[in-house]
Amino acid sequence: MSEIEAEEKTGKEWAKILLPRILRAALWSFIMGGEALIWLNLPGMGDVLAQALPAENTGVSYFLVIFIAFEVAIQLLAGTIFPYALSMARALISMYMLVQVTNGGIITLALNRSPETPIPLGTTMVLTINFQTILTAFLLLSLVSLIKNLLQAIQFLADKAEEPVIPPELP
C-alpha cells in the first residue's frame, strides 16, 4: 500500500468521523432552541404566543433559527478555530438582534377594545414597558461571552503553535 493510498479515507472512515459530529450538532441544536421552534410552529400555538408577545412581529423565530444554525456550525467544526469565530459572531448578532427586537429596551403596546377587555368602546390603552436595565445586563453578559470566546481562540492558537510539526519524509 503506497503512502498516498494510506492518506485517503474511505466512506466508512469518513462516516466514523462525521456521524458523531452530526449527532452532536443535532442534539445541541435541539437543546439550544429547536424545541422552541417546534412549539412556535404547532397549529394554534403561534396564535397564543402572538397574543402573549408584546409586538406583532417580534422576530423570535428568526432569532431562534439563526441561533440554531450557528450552533450546528459550531458543533460540526469542533476541533478547529472556527467554533470560536462563530461563537463571537453569534454573540454580536444576538446582541444586535436583541436590541432591534426589543426596540432598545422599550416596548409599547396598544390595547384596543375587544370583548375580553374592560376598555370602553372607542378608546385605546397604551402600555409602555421600560426594561433597559435588564437589556443592559443581557448585553453585558453577551459581551463577556464574546471576550471569553476571543480568549479561548487565542488559547487554541497558542496550543496549536506549540504542537510539534513532523514534516513528511521525502522519497
C-alpha angles and dihedrals in degrees: 000000000000125000093250092055091049091057095051114089125220126225092262092052091050090048090053089052099041103036096067090047092050092048091047090048092050092048095047093045090053091048094046097054113315093109090055090054089053091054093046093052098046112113110265094005093090090058092051092049092046089058092048096047115079100228128050095230108026097158094231091142092051091048091052094046092052092046092050093047090053091048092051092050091047092052094045093051096046114146094037135084092256098082090061093049091046091048090053091048090048090052092050094046093046090051091051094045093047091055092046096046093047094043092238094312098307119103121186121198124194110203114198127194114281132160091261097054126074092220114131116252115275097019130109123207115211117205119190121194118195113196100153092133091056090046089050090053091051091048091050091051089051090050090052088051090051092052092045091054091047091053091046090052090052090049091049092052092046091052091048091050091055095052113104115250115218110198116218116259117257117234 
